[in-house]
Amino acid sequence: MISDDRTTCGTEVGSVCKLNCLRNYRLAGDAERVCLESGEWSGKQGTCIDPSVRCLPPLIAPKNGFIDGDCVNWGGFTCTFACDDGYEISGSVRVTCDKISRRWSSATPTCVRETNTCPALDAPENGVIGGDCDGISSVTGARCRFACNPGYELEGTRSLVCQANGLWNGYVPVCVAHVVTCRPLRAPSNGYTTGVCGNSPPQNSRCTFHCNSGYELEGSQVLICSSEGRWNAAAPKCVRKVTSCRELKRPENGNFRCPQGTNIGAQCTFSCRSGFELEGRKVLICQTNGSWNGEEPVCQASPTCSALDRPQFGRHNGSCGEGVAVGAVCTFFCNSGYHLDGSQRLVCQPDGKWDNESPACVRDPAKCPTLLAPVNGTIKGTCSTSSAPA
């Protein structure tokens, strides 16, 4: 039921109490509380406080702690503090804003690490420990770590933490002997194995591989099981023995010679007929893996230059006809009374073009015969000058 009394409430289970404050006051806490079957009221007791009265500065939670519930800086309001696990309050748990002095009743408390320590721990047999395990530095939150010697493995937790009650959160683990085994190995195709190779071989087991006639081993012949439970190398294979390389093809417009045939180590030399050039390796070698060290070369037509015309009033000499090879030279000459206009010597370039245009033969400039001075006279002008004989 809900009570209408302004100063008291019913106390039967299910009773509901609604709290209100007088004018100019505010409620800090729960405005409504219910009588529970446990015989307790729900929520927290409210307080009517004067918001015009304030304490400064407002309170904040301490480091490694928190404020439990509401906390305002109004006159008459009380703030409650608490600490995180592993820490305890140093100072007042409750701090109240005094309505008269407008000051907090005490300073904000601090949270300090609890001083409980856990007992010292010993290293497990065939193992070691590290961290805060000595019972002195083993305060709340301290951690002790465990590890085992080579050949042993940990059975249990790898670390323990000291709790606020002064007890470790578990038991010291134990180190048990570790039996190292490797996975079984199978005989290779076209081969077989000897030694300890199957049924989970233990550490240091040796497995030896062999190949049937006509085959050879590719990889390590002997494998050893390591302390980590792994073989020291990948299982080898048996591959057919290689004694020669494939037959080579003769290049079009060319030929090749293989004095030693196509056996391992043999060399084949390629050549091209006149007018063609080799593109690729001139010599191929048969390698130990049964493959040549390159592809067959090809014979490409050599670049040539076009024929050069004989100049009018002149002639040319050398390699001047159609299809001359790169580097060929054609030389030009002019008839008497003419001279060359252009390069006298043309060379066929690697791109199949001459290095210059063909020259032309042009007529020499006309000249008048030399004039002589008349007897008992002289001449003047741009011809030639001389004095008459005495």
C-alpha positions as CSV (number, residue, x, y, z in Angstrom):
1,M,0.0,0.0,0.0
2,I,1.1,3.6,-0.4
3,S,1.2,5.8,2.7
4,D,-0.3,9.3,2.6
5,D,1.2,10.3,6.0
6,R,3.7,13.1,5.4
7,T,6.0,12.0,8.3
8,T,5.7,8.2,8.6
9,C,5.2,5.2,6.3
10,G,3.6,1.8,6.7
11,T,5.9,-1.1,7.6
12,E,4.1,-4.0,6.1
13,V,5.7,-5.9,3.2
14,G,4.7,-4.2,0.0
15,S,4.3,-0.8,1.6
16,V,5.5,2.0,-0.6
17,C,7.0,5.2,0.8
18,K,7.3,8.3,-1.4
19,L,9.7,11.0,-0.2
20,N,9.5,14.7,-1.0
21,C,11.3,17.7,0.2
22,L,10.1,21.2,1.3
23,R,10.3,24.1,-1.0
24,N,13.8,25.2,-2.0
25,Y,15.2,21.8,-1.0
26,R,16.2,18.9,-3.2
27,L,16.0,15.2,-2.5
28,A,19.3,13.3,-2.6
29,G,18.6,9.6,-2.7
30,D,15.7,7.4,-3.8
31,A,12.3,9.2,-4.1
32,E,10.4,5.9,-3.6
33,R,11.1,3.0,-1.4
34,V,9.3,-0.4,-1.0
35,C,9.2,-2.7,2.0
36,L,10.7,-6.0,0.8
37,E,10.0,-9.5,2.0
38,S,13.4,-9.5,3.5
39,G,12.2,-6.9,6.0
40,E,14.4,-4.2,4.4
41,W,13.5,-1.1,2.4
42,S,14.6,-0.9,-1.2
43,G,17.0,1.8,-2.4
44,K,18.8,4.3,-0.1
45,Q,17.5,6.7,2.4
46,G,16.9,10.1,0.9
47,T,18.1,13.4,2.3
48,C,16.6,16.9,1.8
49,I,19.4,19.3,1.1
50,D,19.7,23.0,0.3
51,P,21.2,23.3,-3.2
52,S,22.1,27.0,-2.6
53,V,24.7,25.9,-0.1
54,R,27.7,24.4,-1.9
55,C,31.1,23.1,-0.9
56,L,34.0,23.7,-3.3
57,P,35.7,22.1,-5.0
58,P,33.4,19.2,-6.0
59,L,34.8,15.8,-4.9
60,I,36.2,13.3,-7.4
61,A,37.0,9.6,-7.1
62,P,40.5,8.8,-5.8
63,K,43.1,6.9,-7.9
64,N,42.5,3.2,-7.8
65,G,39.0,3.9,-6.3
66,F,35.5,5.2,-7.0
67,I,32.6,7.1,-5.4
68,D,29.9,4.7,-4.2
69,G,26.5,6.2,-5.3
70,D,25.7,9.9,-6.0
71,C,28.0,12.7,-4.9
72,V,27.0,16.4,-5.2
73,N,28.5,19.3,-3.4
74,W,25.3,20.6,-1.8
75,G,25.1,21.4,1.8
76,G,24.3,18.4,4.0
77,F,25.1,15.8,1.2
78,T,27.4,12.9,2.1
79,C,29.7,11.2,-0.4
80,T,30.8,7.6,0.1
81,F,34.1,6.3,-1.2
82,A,35.4,2.8,-2.0
83,C,38.6,1.3,-3.4
84,D,39.3,-1.2,-6.2
85,D,40.3,-4.8,-5.3
86,G,43.7,-5.0,-3.8
87,Y,43.5,-1.4,-2.4
88,E,42.1,0.0,0.9
89,I,40.8,3.4,2.1
90,S,43.2,5.7,3.8
91,G,41.1,8.5,5.3
92,S,37.3,9.0,5.8
93,V,35.0,6.6,3.9
94,R,32.2,9.3,4.1
95,V,32.7,13.0,3.5
96,T,29.9,15.5,4.2
97,C,29.3,19.0,2.9
98,D,28.8,21.2,6.1
99,K,25.8,23.5,5.6
100,I,27.2,26.1,8.0
101,S,30.9,26.3,7.1
102,R,30.3,25.3,3.5
103,R,33.4,23.1,3.7
104,W,33.8,19.3,3.4
105,S,34.1,17.5,6.7
106,S,37.4,16.0,5.6
107,A,39.8,15.6,2.7
108,T,39.1,13.1,-0.1
109,P,40.5,9.7,1.0
110,T,43.1,7.9,-1.0
111,C,43.4,4.2,-2.0
112,V,46.6,2.5,-1.0
113,R,47.7,-1.0,-1.9
114,E,46.7,-3.6,0.7
115,T,49.7,-4.7,2.7
116,N,48.7,-8.4,2.8
117,T,51.4,-10.7,1.4
118,C,51.3,-14.2,0.2
119,P,53.6,-17.0,1.4
120,A,56.9,-17.7,-0.4
121,L,56.7,-20.2,-3.2
122,D,59.4,-22.8,-4.2
123,A,60.3,-23.7,-7.8
124,P,58.8,-27.1,-8.9
125,E,61.2,-30.0,-9.2
126,N,63.0,-29.8,-12.5
127,G,61.8,-26.3,-13.0
128,V,62.4,-22.6,-12.2
129,I,60.4,-19.6,-10.9
130,G,60.4,-15.9,-11.6
131,G,58.6,-12.8,-10.5
132,D,57.4,-11.8,-7.0
133,C,57.6,-15.2,-5.3
134,D,59.7,-14.6,-2.2
135,G,56.9,-13.8,0.3
136,I,58.3,-10.3,0.7
137,S,57.4,-8.7,-2.6
138,S,54.4,-11.1,-2.9
139,V,51.9,-8.4,-2.1
140,T,48.3,-8.3,-3.4
141,G,48.4,-8.4,-7.2
142,A,52.0,-9.8,-7.4
143,R,52.6,-12.5,-9.9
144,C,54.8,-15.6,-9.7
145,R,55.7,-17.4,-13.0
146,F,56.8,-21.0,-13.5
147,A,58.8,-22.8,-16.2
148,C,60.4,-26.2,-16.7
149,N,63.9,-27.4,-17.6
150,P,64.6,-28.8,-21.0
151,G,63.1,-32.2,-21.4
152,Y,60.2,-31.4,-19.1
153,E,56.8,-29.8,-19.6
154,L,54.6,-27.9,-17.2
155,E,51.5,-29.5,-15.8
156,G,49.3,-26.8,-14.3
157,T,49.1,-23.0,-14.4
158,R,52.1,-21.0,-15.7
159,S,51.6,-18.2,-13.2
160,L,49.9,-17.5,-9.8
161,V,48.6,-14.2,-8.5
162,C,48.6,-13.1,-4.9
163,Q,45.0,-12.3,-3.8
164,A,43.9,-9.6,-1.3
165,N,43.2,-12.4,1.3
166,G,46.9,-13.2,1.4
167,L,46.5,-16.5,-0.5
168,W,47.7,-17.4,-4.0
169,N,45.0,-18.1,-6.5
170,G,46.1,-21.6,-7.2
171,Y,48.7,-24.3,-6.6
172,V,52.3,-24.6,-7.7
173,P,52.4,-26.6,-11.0
174,V,54.7,-29.7,-11.5
175,C,57.3,-30.4,-14.2
176,V,56.9,-33.9,-15.8
177,A,59.3,-35.6,-18.2
178,H,58.5,-34.9,-21.8
179,V,58.9,-37.8,-24.2
180,V,59.8,-36.3,-27.6
181,T,58.7,-38.2,-30.7
182,C,58.6,-37.4,-34.4
183,R,56.0,-38.3,-37.0
184,P,56.5,-41.6,-38.9
185,L,58.4,-41.4,-42.2
186,R,57.3,-43.4,-45.3
187,A,59.6,-44.9,-47.9
188,P,59.9,-42.7,-51.1
189,S,58.3,-43.8,-54.3
190,N,60.9,-46.0,-56.2
191,G,63.0,-46.3,-53.0
192,Y,63.1,-47.6,-49.4
193,T,64.2,-46.7,-45.8
194,T,66.3,-48.2,-43.1
195,G,66.8,-47.3,-39.5
196,V,64.1,-46.0,-37.1
197,C,61.5,-44.3,-39.3
198,G,58.0,-45.4,-38.2
199,N,55.8,-45.8,-35.1
200,S,56.5,-42.4,-33.5
201,P,60.3,-42.5,-33.5
202,P,61.8,-41.0,-30.3
203,Q,64.3,-38.2,-30.1
204,N,67.7,-38.8,-31.9
205,S,66.2,-41.6,-34.1
206,R,68.0,-41.8,-37.5
207,C,66.1,-42.7,-40.7
208,T,68.1,-43.5,-43.8
209,F,66.7,-43.3,-47.4
210,H,67.8,-45.3,-50.4
211,C,66.7,-45.4,-54.1
212,N,66.1,-48.3,-56.5
213,S,68.4,-48.9,-59.5
214,G,68.0,-46.2,-62.1
215,Y,67.0,-43.6,-59.6
216,E,68.9,-41.2,-57.5
217,L,68.2,-39.4,-54.2
218,E,67.1,-35.7,-54.2
219,G,67.5,-34.3,-50.7
220,S,69.1,-35.4,-47.4
221,Q,69.8,-39.2,-47.2
222,V,69.8,-39.3,-43.3
223,L,67.1,-37.6,-41.2
224,I,67.4,-37.2,-37.4
225,C,64.5,-36.6,-34.9
226,S,65.3,-33.4,-33.0
227,S,64.5,-32.5,-29.4
228,E,61.7,-30.4,-30.7
229,G,59.9,-33.4,-32.1
230,R,60.7,-32.5,-35.7
231,W,62.9,-34.1,-38.3
232,N,65.9,-32.0,-39.2
233,A,65.0,-31.9,-42.9
234,A,62.2,-32.7,-45.4
235,A,61.9,-36.3,-46.6
236,P,63.9,-36.8,-49.8
237,K,62.6,-38.1,-53.2
238,C,63.9,-40.7,-55.6
239,V,64.1,-39.3,-59.1
240,R,65.1,-41.0,-62.3
241,K,68.8,-40.6,-63.1
242,V,69.4,-38.1,-65.9
243,T,72.2,-38.9,-68.4
244,S,71.3,-36.6,-71.3
245,C,69.3,-33.7,-72.6
246,R,66.6,-33.5,-75.2
247,E,67.5,-33.4,-78.9
248,L,68.0,-29.8,-80.2
249,K,66.2,-28.4,-83.3
250,R,68.2,-26.9,-86.2
251,P,67.4,-23.2,-86.6
252,E,65.8,-22.1,-89.9
253,N,68.5,-20.6,-92.2
254,G,71.2,-22.0,-89.8
255,N,72.8,-25.1,-88.4
256,F,74.4,-26.5,-85.2
257,R,77.2,-28.9,-84.2
258,C,77.2,-31.2,-81.1
259,P,80.5,-33.1,-81.2
260,Q,79.7,-34.7,-77.8
261,G,76.1,-35.5,-78.5
262,T,73.5,-34.6,-75.9
263,N,75.1,-36.2,-72.8
264,I,75.5,-34.3,-69.6
265,G,78.2,-31.6,-70.1
266,A,78.0,-31.6,-73.9
267,Q,78.2,-28.3,-75.8
268,C,76.3,-27.5,-79.0
269,T,77.4,-24.5,-81.2
270,F,74.9,-22.7,-83.5
271,S,75.6,-20.7,-86.7
272,C,73.6,-19.0,-89.5
273,R,74.1,-18.9,-93.2
274,S,75.2,-15.7,-95.0
275,G,72.7,-12.9,-94.8
276,F,71.4,-14.0,-91.4
277,E,72.4,-13.2,-87.8
278,L,72.2,-15.3,-84.7
279,E,69.7,-14.1,-82.1
280,G,70.3,-15.9,-78.7
281,R,73.0,-18.1,-77.2
282,K,75.7,-19.3,-79.6
283,V,76.6,-22.2,-77.4
284,L,74.2,-24.3,-75.3
285,I,75.4,-26.7,-72.5
286,C,73.6,-29.8,-71.2
287,Q,73.2,-29.4,-67.4
288,T,73.3,-32.0,-64.7
289,N,69.5,-31.7,-64.3
290,G,68.9,-32.9,-67.9
291,S,68.1,-29.5,-69.3
292,W,70.0,-27.1,-71.6
293,N,71.1,-23.8,-70.2
294,G,68.9,-21.9,-72.6
295,E,66.6,-22.2,-75.6
296,E,67.7,-22.7,-79.2
297,P,68.7,-19.5,-80.9
298,V,67.1,-18.3,-84.2
299,C,68.6,-16.9,-87.4
300,Q,67.2,-13.5,-88.3
301,A,67.8,-11.9,-91.7
302,S,70.7,-9.4,-91.5
303,P,69.7,-5.7,-92.2
304,T,70.8,-4.4,-95.7
305,C,70.8,-1.0,-97.4
306,S,69.1,-0.2,-100.7
307,A,71.1,0.5,-103.9
308,L,72.5,4.0,-104.5
309,D,72.0,5.7,-107.9
310,R,75.0,6.9,-109.9
311,P,75.0,10.7,-109.9
312,Q,74.5,12.6,-113.2
313,F,77.8,13.8,-114.5
314,G,79.6,11.4,-112.1
315,R,80.1,7.9,-110.9
316,H,80.3,5.8,-107.6
317,N,82.6,3.1,-106.5
318,G,82.6,0.4,-103.8
319,S,79.5,-1.3,-102.3
320,C,76.7,0.7,-103.8
321,G,74.3,-1.9,-105.1
322,E,71.1,-3.5,-103.7
323,G,71.3,-5.5,-100.4
324,V,74.8,-4.4,-99.3
325,A,75.7,-5.4,-95.7
326,V,75.9,-3.1,-92.7
327,G,79.2,-1.2,-92.7
328,A,79.6,-1.2,-96.5
329,V,81.0,2.0,-98.1
330,C,80.0,3.7,-101.3
331,T,82.3,6.5,-102.7
332,F,81.2,9.2,-105.2
333,F,83.2,11.1,-107.9
334,C,82.3,13.8,-110.5
335,N,83.4,14.3,-114.1
336,S,85.8,17.0,-115.1
337,G,84.2,20.4,-114.8
338,Y,81.9,19.2,-112.0
339,H,82.2,19.0,-108.2
340,L,80.4,17.1,-105.5
341,D,77.5,18.7,-103.5
342,G,77.2,16.4,-100.4
343,S,79.1,13.7,-98.7
344,Q,81.6,11.8,-100.9
345,R,81.6,8.7,-98.7
346,L,78.3,7.0,-97.5
347,V,78.2,4.1,-95.0
348,C,75.4,1.5,-94.5
349,Q,74.1,1.7,-90.9
350,P,72.8,-1.1,-88.6
351,D,69.2,0.1,-89.2
352,G,69.5,-0.6,-92.9
353,K,69.8,3.0,-94.0
354,W,72.7,5.0,-95.4
355,D,74.2,7.5,-93.1
356,N,73.5,10.4,-95.5
357,E,71.7,11.4,-98.7
358,S,73.4,10.7,-102.1
359,P,75.5,13.7,-103.3
360,A,75.0,15.4,-106.6
361,C,77.6,16.6,-109.3
362,V,77.2,20.3,-110.1
363,R,79.0,22.3,-112.8
364,D,82.0,24.3,-111.8
365,P,81.7,28.1,-112.1
366,A,82.5,29.6,-115.6
367,K,85.9,31.5,-115.9
368,C,87.2,33.9,-118.6
369,P,90.7,33.5,-120.0
370,T,93.4,35.7,-118.6
371,L,93.7,39.1,-120.5
372,L,97.1,40.5,-121.3
373,A,98.0,44.1,-121.4
374,P,98.5,45.5,-124.9
375,V,102.0,46.3,-126.2
376,N,103.1,49.7,-124.9
377,G,100.0,49.7,-122.5
378,T,98.5,48.5,-119.2
379,I,95.2,47.0,-118.0
380,K,93.1,47.6,-114.9
381,G,90.1,45.7,-113.4
382,T,89.2,42.5,-111.6
383,C,91.0,40.3,-114.1
384,S,94.7,40.1,-113.7
385,T,97.1,43.1,-113.9
386,S,100.6,43.4,-115.3
387,S,102.9,46.1,-116.7
388,A,103.9,46.0,-120.4
389,P,107.4,45.1,-121.1
390,A,109.8,48.0,-121.6
